Amino acid sequence: MDWGAVFSDIQKWMIESNEVSKRFPISSDQYWEWVVQSTGTIGNKYNNHPLVSKFLIALISFQEENYKRIAGRNS
């Protein structure tokens, strides 16, 4: 496993996430569709290695926490 490539892809994903969130708010279906598609692509690239999957789950969980925090402010 090329862990440098994994972490590079995760870093690129985080940068892209910031860009996507400028076009689609974290509360939008478009944002979450992008999250699911993009993390799935990374997982598949690394044959869904268990540790890679855990990193991706952590990214999704973090975004979900951000969403809940923002949604709580708007209620």
Secondary structure as the mmCIF struct_conf table of DSSP 4:
data_model
#
loop_
_struct_conf.conf_type_id
_struct_conf.id
_struct_conf.beg_label_comp_id
_struct_conf.beg_label_asym_id
_struct_conf.beg_label_seq_id
_struct_conf.end_label_comp_id
_struct_conf.end_label_asym_id
_struct_conf.end_label_seq_id
HELX_RH_AL_P HELX_RH_AL_P1 TRP A 3 ARG A 23
BEND BEND1 PHE A 24 PHE A 24
TURN_TY1_P TURN_TY1_P1 ILE A 26 SER A 27
BEND BEND2 SER A 28 SER A 28
HELX_RH_AL_P HELX_RH_AL_P2 ASP A 29 LYS A 45
TURN_TY1_P TURN_TY1_P2 TYR A 46 ASN A 48
HELX_RH_AL_P HELX_RH_AL_P3 PRO A 50 ARG A 73
TURN_TY1_P TURN_TY1_P3 ASN A 74 ASN A 74
#
